[in-house]
Amino acid sequence: MNVDEWKSQLKRGILEYSILLLIKTKSYYGYEIISEISQWDIIAAKESTVYPLLRRLEKEHYLASMWKDSVEGLPPRKYYMLTDKGKEYVALMSNEWGALVGVIHELQNREEENNG
């Protein structure tokens, strides 16, 4: 495996968490989510990845949605927001992420100590 393959696997693993963290702050419509996450190459994703993920999260009751009229005669947009179940899920994910990052930092420090 090369670094690009590893990055692709990493991205798949954290995309759901990243999107839920984004939606935790406010409601977003699909394309807005895609635009927001495109700021970071490591989690940038295409519509063909994000929309099925949003549908699954809604089906699993982590997200709720509602249609809102848009301005200037554009079609209505479907906005996503976290449900109570979704908020609990993100909290659990955040705990796991914190533990994982802590271990990675420990391992990185160990490597630096052994090479220093």
N, C-alpha and C positions, 0 to 999 in steps of 0.2 A: 504494500500500500504506500502511496506517496502522500505528500502533505495535502494536495488538493482533494484526494479521496477522503482523508481524515477530516478536513474542514467540512466537506459535504455531509459526512455522518454527524459531525458535531452540530452543524446547522439544523439538520432534521431533528436532532434531539432537543434543541432548545427553542425552536421556532414557536411551538405551542406556548411555552412558558413566557417567551418574549411578547407574544401577542396578548396574552392574558394580563401581563404587567401593564402593557400600554392601555388596554381597555379599562383597567382598574382605575385609571385617573379620570376618565370621562368616556362618554359613548362616542363611537366612531362608526363611519360607514366603511364598507369593504375597501374601496379604492383608496380611501384616506389611510387605512391601516397599511396597505401596500406601500403608499408614498412615505409614510412615517418610518417604517422599518427599512426602507431602501437607503436611509441615511447611513446605515451600517452594513457594509458589504457582507460581513459574516452571517447576518440574519436576513439579508434581502431575499425576497421570494416573489415568484410570479403569481399571477391571478390563478393559474391552474393548480397551484399549491395552497394558496391562502383561502380561497372560497370553499373548497371541500373541507378544510380544517374548521372554518367557521361553522359550516353546516353540521359537522360532527359534534363540535362543542355545544351547539344549540340543541341538538338531538339528545345529548347527554345531560342537558339542563345546567350546564356551566354558564351558558350565555342565554340571554333573552334578546329579542329584537323588536323593533317597531319601525314602521315606515313614516318618514317625515317629508313633507313637501320641501322641495329645494327652491332656491331663488331664481329669478329671471327665466321662468318657464321651463327649467330643466325637469326631467322626470324625478319623481320622488326617490328618496334614498333609504335603504334599509340600514338602520343604526343598530349596533350591537352594544350591550351593556352586561356587566357581570350580574349573575343571580347571587342569592345568598350561598347556594351550593358552590358557585364559581369562586366566591370570595374565600370560602373555606379551602377549596382546592388550591388557589394561589398561595394562601398562607402555608399550607403543607408543602407545596413546591418550593416556596421561599426558604423554609426550614431545611429542606433537603439540599437546596442549592448552597445555602450558607455552610452546611457541613462539608459538602463536596469541595467548595472553594477553600475552606480551611485546610482540608487534607492536601490539596494541590499546593497551597502555600507552604505547608510543612515539608512536603517533598522537595519543593524548589529550594527552600532554605537548607535542607539537608544536603542537597547537591552542591550548593554554594559553599557550605562549610567543608565538605569533603574535597572541593577543588581549591579552596582558599588557603 
